[in-house]
Amino acid sequence: MRIGSGHPQSWLRWAAGVSFGLILACCGIASTGTPGRGERGTLVIHGIGDVSLDPSQIPAFRAKGYGWAWSGLGGLFRRDDITVANLECPVTDVVDPVPKPFTFRCDPGGLPAASRAGLDVASQANNHSYDDGPAGLVDSLSKIRAAGLVAVGAGRDEADALQAASLQINGWTVAVLGIDEVLDPADEVAAPEKPGTAAGHDFALALRAVRDAAASSDLVVVMIHWGVELDARPRGYQVGQAHRMIDAGADVILGSHPHRVQPMETYRGRPIFYSLGNFVWPRLTPMTSRTAIAEVVVAPDGATRGSLLPAEIVSDGHPMLITAPQNFDMRRLSHASARQTMASWQRIGTPSSGETNRSSAGASGTSRTTLRRPGSFPRARAWAMSGSRCR
């Protein structure tokens, strides 16, 4: 839990460093006194799907405040070690919307409540973080970091966008990387001298970023924006990409963009959450309001277990954990996943319209942050998927 949270058993300590100046200060944080490999503790990671802090999209925030977004979760994220979200909007005062049917803009005033709720990492690897152009994106990264959060998945240039955050917690070095395959506009992807989101349709570049992160970390978490809106299950190319990312060193994959929860899979003992659906989002339909939280528990010996915690967006911008999910068949999503993803695997030869590679050179690395947040946590009913041992 962060400093000033009022939870004395949990705490967060940032050791500031300098990377690309003040705008990247929170991304250049250095480790302080990381415990040795033999001192690892249990690690609990949560991942959530699409989050909007745009009061124009969710007017309830104007009346109820931004704490409303997190008040139905029982403090779950304050009692874990790392919480990662897909922040589906630029957090900026820049007003320079790109020409597209829908644009979002998060209120910077919504970040403190997210931080107090326990959010740690905000991925800007999505098709809305560029909604106010390059200036809005760069400003968003600055504001996210100024609020004490870690921003991934976008940057001032290609190398910055591909740079994984490195979190030192409970004796583990955890790398978190954001990848964006959904481009709207098409030029939103970062280039060597241009701000933007990470990797785009250059999957070889994304794989290289995963390998680089794995080379200097014990555990690699990838949040990837991909797939097709409202698809009930992943496309074949996604299954192939997920497996290749794990082969390259990823340990947890958190997917977003389809706006509904899709089946999860375990490949080589690593959990793949193909789509976590909406989370802090308007309640539009019953289907898109049924959501879930990815939970990954890593034991001190590296054994991992992934599961889905069911939740529902009960009103605009207000998800709640479901402790007796009679209508939320997470067991079906879990146990059907192997069969469904294997069926999808047979279609890998048919790529999506965006599955093309571009030639590019770029570097990726890791920035360092020190997080320590031990403690127990209450669980909604969940169905465990698998066990494996991490590095």
C-alpha positions in Angstrom: 0.0 0.0 0.0 1.2 3.5 -0.7 2.5 5.9 1.9 -0.3 7.7 3.7 -2.8 4.9 3.0 -3.5 4.2 6.6 -2.5 0.6 6.3 0.6 0.2 8.4 1.3 -3.4 7.4 1.8 -2.4 3.7 3.9 0.2 2.2 5.4 1.6 -1.0 8.9 3.2 -1.3 10.0 4.9 -4.4 13.7 5.6 -5.0 13.8 8.4 -7.6 16.3 8.4 -10.5 16.7 10.3 -13.7 16.2 8.8 -17.1 14.9 11.2 -19.7 14.5 14.2 -17.4 11.7 15.1 -15.1 9.0 13.7 -17.4 10.5 10.2 -17.0 11.6 10.6 -13.4 9.2 8.0 -12.0 10.2 5.6 -14.7 13.9 5.8 -13.7 13.6 4.7 -10.1 16.4 2.6 -8.7 16.3 -0.4 -6.5 17.2 -0.1 -2.8 18.3 -3.2 -0.9 16.5 -5.9 -2.9 16.4 -9.1 -0.9 18.4 -12.0 -2.2 16.9 -14.8 -4.3 16.6 -17.0 -1.2 14.4 -14.4 0.5 11.6 -14.3 -2.0 8.1 -14.1 -0.6 4.7 -14.9 -2.2 3.8 -12.4 -5.0 0.2 -11.5 -5.8 -0.5 -9.7 -9.1 -3.8 -8.4 -10.3 -4.7 -7.2 -13.8 -7.7 -5.4 -15.0 -9.0 -4.4 -18.4 -10.2 -1.1 -19.8 -10.2 1.8 -17.4 -11.6 5.3 -18.2 -11.4 8.3 -16.0 -13.2 10.5 -18.5 -16.1 12.4 -16.9 -17.6 13.1 -20.3 -17.9 9.4 -20.8 -18.8 8.6 -17.2 -20.7 11.7 -15.8 -21.2 9.9 -12.5 -17.6 10.9 -11.5 -18.7 14.6 -11.4 -21.3 13.8 -8.7 -19.6 11.0 -6.9 -15.9 11.6 -7.3 -13.3 9.3 -8.7 -13.2 7.1 -5.6 -16.5 5.8 -6.8 -14.6 3.8 -9.5 -12.8 1.7 -6.9 -15.3 1.6 -4.0 -16.8 -1.8 -4.9 -13.6 -3.8 -4.7 -13.2 -4.2 -0.9 -9.7 -2.7 -1.0 -8.4 -5.7 -3.0 -5.7 -3.8 -4.8 -4.4 -2.3 -1.6 -3.5 -5.7 -0.3 -1.8 -7.2 -3.3 1.8 -6.6 -4.6 1.2 -5.2 -8.1 -2.0 -4.1 -9.9 -1.8 -3.4 -13.6 -4.5 -1.7 -15.7 -5.2 -0.7 -19.3 -5.7 3.0 -18.9 -7.8 3.7 -22.1 -7.3 7.4 -22.4 -4.7 10.1 -22.3 -4.5 11.8 -18.9 -4.0 15.3 -20.1 -5.0 18.9 -20.2 -4.0 19.1 -23.8 -7.0 19.5 -26.1 -5.9 18.5 -29.6 -8.2 15.6 -30.6 -7.1 13.5 -33.6 -9.8 12.9 -36.3 -11.7 9.7 -35.3 -15.2 8.8 -34.3 -14.6 8.5 -30.6 -12.0 10.2 -28.5 -11.5 10.0 -24.7 -9.6 12.3 -22.3 -9.0 11.3 -18.7 -9.2 13.9 -16.0 -5.8 14.2 -14.2 -7.8 14.7 -11.0 -8.8 11.0 -11.2 -5.3 9.7 -10.7 -5.0 10.2 -6.9 -8.0 8.1 -6.2 -6.7 5.3 -8.5 -3.4 5.5 -6.6 -5.1 5.3 -3.2 -7.1 2.3 -4.4 -3.8 0.4 -5.1 -3.3 0.8 -8.8 0.4 0.6 -9.6 1.0 0.3 -13.3 -1.0 2.1 -16.0 -0.6 0.8 -19.6 -1.0 3.4 -22.3 -0.6 0.7 -25.0 -4.0 1.1 -26.5 -5.9 2.9 -29.3 -7.1 5.8 -27.2 -3.9 7.0 -25.4 -3.0 9.0 -28.6 -6.5 10.6 -28.8 -4.9 14.1 -28.2 -2.0 13.5 -30.4 1.7 13.2 -29.5 1.6 16.2 -27.1 -1.3 14.8 -25.2 0.4 11.4 -24.9 3.6 12.8 -23.6 1.7 14.9 -21.1 -0.3 11.9 -20.1 2.9 9.9 -19.3 4.2 12.8 -17.2 1.0 13.1 -15.3 0.7 9.4 -14.6 4.2 9.3 -13.2 3.7 12.5 -11.2 0.8 10.8 -9.5 3.1 8.0 -8.3 2.1 5.4 -10.8 4.2 3.6 -13.3 3.4 4.2 -17.0 4.2 1.6 -19.7 3.3 0.8 -23.3 4.0 4.3 -24.8 6.8 6.8 -24.8 8.6 9.8 -26.3 10.1 7.5 -28.9 10.3 3.9 -29.9 12.9 2.9 -27.4 11.0 4.7 -24.5 7.7 3.0 -25.5 9.3 -0.4 -25.5 11.1 0.1 -22.1 9.7 -2.2 -19.5 9.2 -1.0 -15.9 11.2 -3.0 -13.4 9.5 -3.5 -10.0 11.5 -4.7 -7.1 9.2 -6.3 -4.6 9.3 -9.2 -2.1 12.6 -10.4 -3.4 11.5 -10.5 -7.0 12.4 -8.4 -10.0 9.2 -8.0 -12.0 9.2 -6.5 -15.5 6.0 -5.0 -16.8 5.7 -4.3 -20.5 2.8 -2.8 -22.6 2.2 -3.7 -26.3 -0.4 -2.1 -28.6 -1.6 -3.9 -31.7 -4.7 -1.8 -32.2 -3.8 1.4 -34.0 -6.4 4.3 -34.4 -5.1 6.5 -35.9 -2.6 4.3 -37.9 0.3 6.6 -37.1 0.0 6.4 -33.3 2.8 3.8 -33.0 6.1 5.2 -31.7 9.0 5.7 -34.0 12.7 6.4 -33.4 12.1 10.1 -33.2 8.3 10.2 -32.6 6.1 9.7 -29.5 3.6 6.9 -29.6 2.5 3.5 -28.4 4.6 0.4 -28.3 5.4 -2.0 -31.2 2.2 -1.7 -33.2 2.1 -4.4 -35.9 5.8 -5.2 -35.6 5.4 -8.3 -33.5 9.1 -9.1 -34.0 9.9 -5.9 -32.2 7.5 -6.8 -29.4 9.1 -10.2 -29.0 12.5 -8.5 -28.7 11.2 -6.3 -26.0 9.9 -9.4 -24.1 13.3 -11.1 -24.4 15.2 -8.0 -23.2 12.9 -7.7 -20.2 13.2 -11.4 -19.4 17.0 -11.2 -19.5 17.1 -8.8 -16.5 14.0 -10.0 -14.5 12.6 -12.9 -12.6 9.1 -12.5 -13.9 7.7 -10.7 -17.0 4.1 -9.4 -17.2 2.9 -8.3 -20.6 -0.3 -6.2 -21.0 -1.3 -6.3 -24.7 -4.1 -4.5 -26.5 -5.2 -6.7 -29.3 -8.0 -8.7 -30.9 -11.4 -7.8 -32.2 -14.1 -5.9 -30.3 -16.8 -8.1 -28.9 -15.2 -11.4 -29.9 -16.1 -14.2 -27.5 -12.8 -15.9 -27.8 -9.3 -15.0 -29.1 -8.4 -15.3 -32.8 -5.9 -17.9 -33.9 -3.2 -15.3 -34.5 -3.5 -14.1 -30.9 -3.1 -17.6 -29.6 0.1 -18.0 -31.7 1.4 -14.6 -30.5 0.7 -15.4 -26.9 2.6 -18.7 -27.1 5.5 -17.0 -28.8 5.7 -14.3 -26.1 5.8 -17.0 -23.4 8.4 -18.9 -25.4 10.4 -15.6 -25.5 10.2 -15.2 -21.7 6.8 -13.8 -20.7 5.3 -15.3 -17.6 1.9 -13.5 -17.5 -0.1 -12.1 -20.4 -3.0 -9.7 -19.7 -5.1 -8.9 -22.7 -7.5 -6.0 -23.5 -9.6 -4.4 -26.2 -12.5 -6.8 -27.0 -14.7 -5.2 -24.3 -15.7 -8.6 -23.0 -14.1 -11.3 -20.9 -12.6 -14.1 -23.0 -11.4 -17.6 -21.9 -8.0 -17.8 -20.2 -5.4 -20.4 -21.1 -2.3 -21.9 -19.5 0.6 -22.5 -21.8 3.8 -24.1 -20.5 2.5 -23.3 -17.0 2.0 -19.6 -17.7 -1.4 -17.9 -17.5 -2.8 -16.1 -20.6 -5.8 -13.8 -20.0 -6.8 -13.1 -23.6 -9.2 -10.4 -22.7 -10.2 -9.0 -19.3 -13.1 -6.9 -20.8 -14.2 -3.6 -19.5 -13.6 -2.5 -15.9 -14.0 1.1 -15.0 -16.3 1.7 -17.9 -19.9 2.7 -18.7 -22.5 0.0 -18.1 -23.6 -0.5 -21.7 -24.9 -4.0 -22.0 -25.2 -7.0 -19.6 -22.5 -8.8 -21.7 -19.9 -6.0 -21.7 -20.6 -5.3 -18.0 -19.7 -8.8 -16.9 -16.0 -8.5 -16.2 -13.2 -10.1 -14.2 -9.9 -9.4 -12.4 -6.9 -11.5 -13.3 -5.2 -12.9 -10.3 -1.8 -14.5 -10.4 -0.2 -15.9 -7.2 3.6 -16.7 -7.4 4.9 -18.8 -4.5 8.4 -18.2 -3.2 9.6 -21.3 -5.1 8.3 -19.9 -8.4 5.1 -22.0 -8.6 2.4 -19.9 -10.2 -1.4 -20.0 -10.2 -3.7 -17.9 -12.4 -7.4 -17.4 -11.9 -10.3 -15.0 -12.7 -12.1 -13.1 -10.0 -15.6 -12.3 -11.3 -17.0 -8.8 -11.1 -19.7 -6.7 -12.6 -20.0 -3.1 -13.7 -23.2 -2.4 -11.7 -23.5 1.2 -12.8 -21.4 3.5 -15.0 -17.8 3.5 -13.8 -18.5 1.3 -10.8 -17.3 -2.3 -10.9 -18.0 -4.6 -8.0 -16.5 -7.9 -7.0 -19.0 -10.8 -7.2 -18.6 -13.2 -4.2 -21.4 -15.6 -5.2 -21.2 -15.6 -9.0 -24.1 -17.8 -10.0 -24.5 -15.9 -13.2 -20.8 -15.6 -14.0 -19.5 -18.8 -15.3 -15.8 -18.2 -14.7 -15.3 -22.0 -14.4 -16.5 -22.3 -18.0 -14.2 -19.5 -19.2 -11.3 -21.3 -17.4 -11.9 -24.9 -18.2 -13.1 -24.3 -21.8 -10.1 -22.2 -22.6 -7.8 -25.1 -23.5 -10.3 -26.5 -26.0 -11.2 -23.2 -27.5 -7.7 -21.9 -27.8 -6.6 -25.2 -29.5 -9.4 -24.7 -32.0 -8.2 -21.2 -32.6 -4.7 -22.5 -33.0 -5.8 -24.3 -36.1 -6.6 -21.0 -37.7 -3.3 -19.3 -37.0 -2.5 -19.3 -40.7 -5.2 -16.6 -41.2 -3.8 -13.4 -39.7 -5.9 -10.4 -38.7 -6.0 -7.4 -41.0 -3.4 -5.7 -38.8 -1.0 -8.6 -38.5 1.8 -7.3 -40.7 5.4 -6.4 -39.7 7.2 -3.2 -40.3 11.0 -2.9 -40.5 12.4 -0.9 -37.6 15.3 -0.7 -35.3 14.8 0.2 -31.7 16.1 -0.6 -28.2 14.3 -1.7 -25.2 15.3 -2.0 -21.6 14.0 -1.7 -18.1 13.5 1.1 -15.7 13.6 0.4 -12.0 11.1 1.0 -9.2 11.1 -0.4 -5.7 7.7 -1.7 -4.5 7.2 -3.6 -1.2 3.6 -4.4 -0.3 3.3 -7.6 1.8 0.0 -8.7 3.3 -2.9 -11.0 3.0 -5.9 -10.2 0.9 -9.6 -11.3 0.8 -10.7 -13.2 -2.3 -13.9 -13.4 -4.2 -14.5 -16.9 -5.4 -12.0 -17.9 -8.1 -11.1 -20.9 -10.1 -7.4 -21.7 -10.2 -5.9 -22.6 -13.6 -2.4 -23.9 -13.2 0.9 -24.2 -11.6 4.4 -23.6 -12.9 7.7 -22.3 -11.7 9.1 -19.0 -12.7 12.7 -18.1 -13.1 
